[in-house]
């Protein structure tokens, strides 16, 4: 994925050079590749028009575990930064008879390299 980021509204991107001076930059570009592993024990696929969102999908309550990693590459397609971003998540949908449905999600992310953020 190649994305150009530009600060909106009153946000500003500020970068520090080698001598410690701060300066504003208008925008920056990121280029990344990534992968995701998904594990849902007990999930059954239902092939229909609505796919996983179908009312006939009987395994919506199965827990879902995901592990993903994105690698930012400087110089590829105009990317300005190298970075690593890893994310792990678990989600579970719990249905209560008369109270409705509750969706629980636990997510943890780690970025291995410092990169620009709005301030």
Buried (B, 14 or more C-beta within 10 A) or exposed (E): EEEEEEBEEEEEBEEEEEEEEEEEEEEBBBBBEEEEEEEBEEBEEBEEEEEEEEEEBEEBEBBBBBEBBBBBBEEEEEBBBBBBBBBBBBBBBEEEEEEEEEEEEEEEEEBEEEBBEEE
